[in-house]
Amino acid sequence: MTSHLNSNSNSNTNPNSYTLPKTTSLGRIALQGSDLPELASFYQAVVGLTVLDQTADSAVLGVEETPLLVLEQDESASERGRANAGLFHTAFRVPSRAALGDAVERIRTNWQLTGASDHGVSEALYLTDPEGNGIEIYRDFPREEWPRAADGVVQMTTRPLDLGPLEAAAPGADSVPKGTDLGHVHLEVTSLETFADSYVDTLGFTRQTTVPDATFVSAGGYHHHLGANTWNNRTEPHSRSERGLRWFEVLVPDERTLETVSDRVSQRQGTSTSTPTATATLTELDDGIAVTDPDGIEIRFRVAS
């Protein structure tokens, strides 16, 4: 799952004058599944999240009082089509090496680890949930230690991760600690050009690392809040009738930023620089806005509380 990061070429050039504020972060992610009890149990026992609220058809999981994951039940939801864009993985970021070591223990005891990598900027574990959604659990190295190109752009690599020191550092906690958050979301898209047009040129993320058939973007110089790849040759838009991603959330610092994003999406509808049909659409929400990208993926923006 991580071998695609071995070769790096980088660019931090944002063709627009507008970039999202440096305090921009991710909030929650919502997944649609056909077996809510099984999914909720998995994200508790394996990932280490806590159920904060649950009804017959939904569950909210997170850390202490902070929601990170929304699970929505739809028994009629079909398996994701092999051609459809959507989620590559959800990445939960833990605050310490000890917490990552605990994640290794939970995965090995209750599930199956599919990969483990040192990316130069982070140490990461990979697995897949019961309905095929990819998951990364990772911890960052200190920002001042991140490898950078001569122009200052963050460089990510992939090397095998030695799990021995992680396991030795594990105190044996059954859940992730305070400070765990949604570090990034990695998408499978139909076109990297269209992705850049939507997320960089319109929404204001800044391009960080670029590797073969993948692009990583962020706000505030983070190594990436969003990844996008075409490794599996997805050619069709995301379908809301399928299992998997429903939406994910971007938190901005103030109403002014929210208004700016809304205005930029509205102004650029029908004026995409990639293809005439590759435009994002905008919907007003009670607590923010929802932007649906050209691949049918919904990004919700709201002011951080």
Stockholm file with secondary structure:
# STOCKHOLM 1.0

chainA/1-305         MTSHLNSNSNSNTNPNSYTLPKTTSLGRIALQGSDLPELASFYQAVVGLTVLDQTADSAVLGVEETPLLVLEQDESASERGRANAGLFHTAFRVPSRAALGDAVERIRTNWQLTGASDHGVSEALYLTDPEGNGIEIYRDFPREEWPRAADGVVQMTTRPLDLGPLEAAAPGADSVPKGTDLGHVHLEVTSLETFADSYVDTLGFTRQTTVPDATFVSAGGYHHHLGANTWNNRTEPHSRSERGLRWFEVLVPDERTLETVSDRVSQRQGTSTSTPTATATLTELDDGIAVTDPDGIEIRFRVAS
#=GR chainA/1-305 SS CCGGGSSCEECCCCSSSCCCCTTCEEEEEEEEESCHHHHHHHIIIIICCEEEEECSSEEEEEETTEEEEEEEECTTCBCCCTTBCEEEEEEEECSSHHHHHHHHHHHHHHSCCCEEEECSSEEEEEEECTTSCEEEEEEECCGGGSCBCTTSCBCCCCEECCHHHHHHTCCCCSSCCTTCEEEEEEEECSCHHHHHIIIIIITCCEEEEEETTEEEEESTTCSCSEEEECTTCCCBCCCTTBSEEEEEEEEESSHHHHHHHHHHHHHHTTCCSSCTTCCCEEEEETTEEEEECTTSCEEEEEECC
#=GC SS_cons         CCGGGSSCEECCCCSSSCCCCTTCEEEEEEEEESCHHHHHHHIIIIICCEEEEECSSEEEEEETTEEEEEEEECTTCBCCCTTBCEEEEEEEECSSHHHHHHHHHHHHHHSCCCEEEECSSEEEEEEECTTSCEEEEEEECCGGGSCBCTTSCBCCCCEECCHHHHHHTCCCCSSCCTTCEEEEEEEECSCHHHHHIIIIIITCCEEEEEETTEEEEESTTCSCSEEEECTTCCCBCCCTTBSEEEEEEEEESSHHHHHHHHHHHHHHTTCCSSCTTCCCEEEEETTEEEEECTTSCEEEEEECC
//
